[in-house]
């Protein structure tokens, strides 16, 4: 178990960037190739996912884990929007609380694999994976900093 945890914490920044890249590419594929028109909530999710590709890409290139406190809120907020969007698709009464009045209704399911896997669930999964990987990478960075300080104090 230690080796997989070590792998994830050592490469968490890179893996988080990769997940954001796949999520962004998937989002663009669905809208630009398959011509699925995004709803209002989809646009908000994109607003919180797309910048992560650039921010995490630069941080990965520089191996700079100091980006974590800046990117983690993007994943938490985007994930919250995805969670609400998914709930709105699966619980019809929620669609009446804040209805999408312009464009595609937010309750529209373009994808519905196995009766529960929808685009908002895929986005939520990406946001959760990014947040977990960044959290894990941040914890490792803090441990390394403490070890370095302890080594200097000896």
Buried (B, 14 or more C-beta within 10 A) or exposed (E): EEEEEEEBBEBBBBBBBBBBBBBBEBBEEBBEEEEBEBBBBBEBBBEBBBBBBEBBBEBBEEEEBEBBEEBBEBBBBBBBBBBBBBEBBBEEEBBEEEEBEEEBBBBBEBEEEEEEEBBBBBBBBBBBBBBBBBBBBBEBBEEEEEEEEEEEEE
